[in-house]
Amino acid sequence: MAKKRIVMALGHNALGTNLPEQKEAVSATAKVIADFIEAGWQVAVTHSNAPQVGMIHTAMNEFGKQHDGFTSAPMSVCSAMSQGYIGYDLQNGIRAELMKRGIYKSVATILTQMMVNPYDEAFYTPMKPIGRFMSAQEAKEEEEKGNYVEEVPGKGFRRIVASPKPVSIVEIDIIKAVMEADQIVIACGGGGIPVMEQGYVLKGASAVIEKDRAAGLLAKEIDADVLMILTSVDNVELNYGKPEEKPIAHMNIKEAGAYIQDGQFESSSMLPKIEASVDFIEHGRNRKAIITSMEKARQSLEGKAGTIISE
């Protein structure tokens, strides 16, 4: 009998914001992932990279300014660096936890590129802030390079980039091969490296892909049974932040669509999670998506916690 497959999408709280925090967070995260592997699941892991890619982008830009002969790194390169940086800690943390339990499986981080549509509307309305706050002069220099910036009152200026929807995963065949071999794969980190095809060449795009949309596409492509999006809250909430706020234990895709139309979900946080879940479920049979916290991951799979989305 074929093993069941799950894509586990890790949020910011599963990784921390700097190297010491990441080491500590990954140790706890690896235990939860190992629980699923020990229970017989084939696991694919994807993850956030917002603090890490911002740190790398800032560091590379500052270094380029202060040292002759060195240049800043484009967003696509910074995204690649963050995948390796996070994947290194994750794969070693998972490997160590599995070995403690007598489970000998390989864990591989696959540097993943994500094809995007060059005519995606997101390129015309960048919204994702990246890097540190800048002065007015620095912001002007960024604009002269053709980049977008926005002013945050009282804090300064920040560069903003587009967040296009992922179209296809370039390395999907490699990812599938690792899964078919019953090993553990870490892929599509930070939403993947956004690229556009120009002839035979893949060119990096100045953008950041929403990692939950990438997780949904990954789950769809490997024909997963479950898409589990791990975030900072135990449940999806209706009327979030209002006196009548209430958690949702279960919703079907029709109900989810109605909530989306009603504007129930914040566009920069919960909405991509819901939309990715619905898209994943609609393109297969007997699938379900779960949105919950790392602490409730195991209970949610048994239907005892979290928000479950199904047909």
N, C-alpha and C positions, 0 to 999 in steps of 0.2 A: 504493500500500500504506500502511495506517495506521501511524503511528509507535507504538512501544511507549511505555508510560507507567510512570513510577516515582514513588513517594512516598518522599522522603528525610526521615527523622525525626532531627533533630539533638539530641544530648544536651548536657549541661552543658559538657563539655570542648570542644565546637565553638563555644562562645560566651563563655567566661570568666565572671567574677563581678562585675566592675565595668566602668566605661566604658573605661579604657585597655586592660584585658585583652580586652574585647569587640571593640574596634577591631582589635587584633592577631589575635585568634582568627578573626574573620570574614574577614579577608584570606586566611588559609590555607584556610578552609572554602569560600570562594567559588571557589577554584581547583579543588577536587574537584567541586563542583556543575557548574562550567563544563565540566569534562571530559566529564560525562555528556551535557550539552546539545550539545557539539561532536560527540559520537558519534552524535547523532540522537535522543536520548531526549526525550520530553516530561516535564518535571520539575515536580512539586509539592513544596514544602518545608514542613515543619512543624518545630516546635522546642520545647525545654524553656524554662522561664522561672523555675525555682525560686529562684535567688539574686536575680534581678531583681524578681520580684513581692514577695518578702520585703523587699527594700530599699525599694521604693515604699510598701508597706504601713506599714513602720516610719516612714519619712519623713513621710508624710501624717498619721499618728497623732501623732507628736511635734510637728509644726507646729501641728496643731489644738489641742494642749494648751497651747502657749506663746503663742498669738496669739488674742485675742478676735475673734469674728466668723468664724473659720474652723473647719471641722469635719474629723473624720477621714473617710477614704474607705472605702466598703464593699469587700469582696473583689472583687466583680464589676468595679468601677471600676478597682481596682488591676490586675486582669488585663487590662483593656482598655488601660491605660497601658503595660503591659509588652509587649503585642503591637505597639503603635506604636513603642515605643522600640527593640525588637529588630529589628522588620521594617524600620525606617528604615535601620539599619546593614547588614542583610542584603541588601536590594534594591539599595542603592548599591554594595555590595561585589561582588555578582554582575554587576550592569550594567557596572561598570568592567572586570571580568575578561573579560566577553564582548566588550566593545568593543576590548580589547587584541588579541583574536583575530579581529577583523573580523566578529563576529557581532552583528547589530543586532536585538535582541528587547527587548520591554518586560518589566519585572519589577514585579509589583504585590503589595503587601501588603493582604490583605483582613481587615478587623476581623471576626472570626468568633465567632458565638454558638453555643453548643451546648445543645440541649434536654436536660434531665435529668428523670427521674421524681421528683416530690416525695415519693413513698413508697419511694424507694430505701433499702435497709437501711443504706447508708453514712451517712445523715443521723442515724441513731440511735447510731452508733458512730464518731464522728470520730477520725481517726488521723493526718492530715497536719499536721505542725508548721509554723507560719508566723510570721515576724517575729522580733524579738529576745527575749532572755531578760528576764523581768520579776521584780520583787520580789513578796513575798507580798501586799502591799497593792495593787499594780497588778493582780495576778492576781485578787484579790477584786473589784476594780472591773470587770474584764472579765466575771467570772461574774455580777455584778449586771446587766450588760447582756444577759445570756442567752447569752454565748459560753462555749465549753469551753476549759479550760486543763489542763495536766498538769505535774507537778513532775518536773524532771530533777535527781536528787541531785547536789549540789555546784555546780550551775549556776544554779538558779532555776526559774522557771515559764515555760512557752511556751503561746501560744494554739494550739489544734489545730482543724482544720476537716475537714469531710466530703470524701470523694473518690468521688462517685457515678459510675456508668457513663454514658457519653454515649449518647443515644437517637437524635438526628438533628442534622444540621448546618443551621442556619437559612439561611445564605448559600450553600448548595450549588449553586443554579442559577447564581449569579454565578461561582463557582469553575469550574464546568463550562464556562461560556462562555469564560473566559480560556484554559482548556486546549484547547477546540475551535479557538480562534484561534491555537494553537501558540505561545502566550506562556508566561512563567514565573510561577507563582503561589506566594505564601507565605501559608499559611492555617492555621487551627486552632492558632495559637501558644499554647504553654503549656497545651494541651488544650482551648483555646477558652474563651469566657466562659460559665460555667454559668448557664442561664436556665430559668425555668418560665413556662408560658403561663397567664395569668389573663385570660380573655376575649380581647380584641384586644391586650392588653398583655403584653410580655415582661418579667418581673421577675427581676433578678439574684439568684442564690443565693449564700449564704455558703459557698462550697465551692471546691475545686480539682480539676479533672479530670486524671486520669493521662494525660500527653501521648501515651504509646504506644497507649493505647486509642483516643484521638482520631485518631491516625495510621492505625490499622487501619480505623476507620470511614471516614475520608477516602479511603483506598485502595480500599475496597469500593465507595463511592459513585461514584467517578470511573472505576471499572472498570480499575484499574491492573493491570499485568502483574507488577510487583514492588513489595513493601513492604520498604524497607531501613531498619532501625533501627540508627542509629549510636550507639555507646556507648563506654565507657572500656576495654572488653576486646575482644580479637580474636575470641574464641569464647565460646559458651555452654559452661559446665563442668558435668559431673556430679560429685557429691560435693564441691561447692565448699568450699574451706577445710579439706579433710581430706587425710590422706596419700595416699589413693587417688584424688584429684582427677584428672580427665582431660577434655580438650576434645572437643567433639562437632563433627564436620565436616558431618554430614548427619543429619536425622531426618525421618520422615514424620509426618503428623498423628496417626496411631494411636500411634506411639511417643511423641510429644510428650504426648499425653493420659495415657499410662501414667506418664511421668515426673512429670507434674503430680500425679497420684493418689498417687505415691510421696513427694511433698513435696520434690522435688529443687530447687525454685526458690524463692528468697526472695520473700515476698509484696510487699515494698515496692520491689523492684528488677527481678529477672529475670522473675518470674511474669507481670506485665502484658504484657511483651514477647512471651512465648510464647503467652499466651491471645489477644492481639490478632492475632498471626500465624496461629494456627490458625483463628480466626473468619474472617479475610480469605480464606484458602485454601479454606475450606469453602463460601464463597458465590460461587464462580466456577470456571472451568476453566483449566487450564494456568497457574496462578498459583504464585508462590513468594515466600517471605519470607527475608530475610537479616538476621542479627544479627552485627554486627562493629564494628570501630573505624573511625574516619575514615581512618587510614593504610592500612587494608586494603580500602577500599571498592571500588576498581577491580578488584583481584584477586579479590574475593569474587564479583563479577558473572560472572567467568569460571570460577567453581568452584574457584579456587586458594587461597582463604582464607575465614575466617569460618565461621559456622554457617548452613547452608541448610535451610530447612523447606519441604517440598513435599507433594503428595498421597500 
